[in-house]
Amino acid sequence: SCAVSSGPQENVYVERVVDGDTVRLDNGDLVRLIGINAPELRHGQHVAEAYARQATDALAGLVEDRKVRLEPGVERLDRYKRRLAYLFLPDGADVQKKLLEQGLAFVIAVPPDIRRADEYLAAENTARDAGRGLWARADHLFKDPKSLSARDKGRFRLVKGEITRVIRAKKNIYLKLGDSFGVRIPQSLWREHWRGNPDRLRGKTIEVRGWIGKNRYGYTLPVRHPVMMQIL
């Protein structure tokens, strides 16, 4: 299965794979792959996450010390000044998709770069259904909202729970999973992607993913695309 690219591309040379979703080019540029998030290697006092090494090795096996095609994102740089891009092998195969199909990364959708999100979710689901990689112990991947702690702040997490309250604020909709965790969706994006009355979600179980934040009400997770929140 190779997703053929449709944007303008440049040929680049990958000097080194930094981790499962970041590479360094021979000109020194760091490139963060769009649409996926791989488990993190050890840094600082954080120990390596499960499958971080396998994801890094798999990406290295595909692109390290090789010429690949790079397609820049709509958003060119992330806040760490890394280039945001899709990588393709010389035969056109989508590198991000290959990692997802092996269960070595999670799909993410961060606007404005969302045009492959549904295709990438399908690739992740292939790995999930087959129990590959990270999905071999899927029940351990999802955190209970009650178990979130200071250690999770700023980290990418998968959370699963029941929506106990729906709060409609001026700019955002908050889906509360218990007292101390809420999913935050901007009203404008709710209208674009989900539509309808959010109250209908009360009592539903959801799987949500993203980077955990904290406010005075507890832990929060901002969601800006349906790929990041599955309603079960």
ABEGO torsion letter per residue (X at the ends): XBBBBABBBBBBBBABBABAABBBBAAGBBBBBBGBBBBBBBBEABBBBBGAAAAAAAAAAAABGBBBBBBBBABABBAAGBBBBBBBBAAGBBAAAAAAAAGABBBBBBOABAAAAAAAAAAAAAAAAAGBEAAABAAAABBBAAABBAAABGBBBBBBBBBABBBBBAABBBBBBEAABBBBBBAAAAAAAAEEBAAAABGBBBBBBEBBBBBAAEBBBBBABAAABBBX
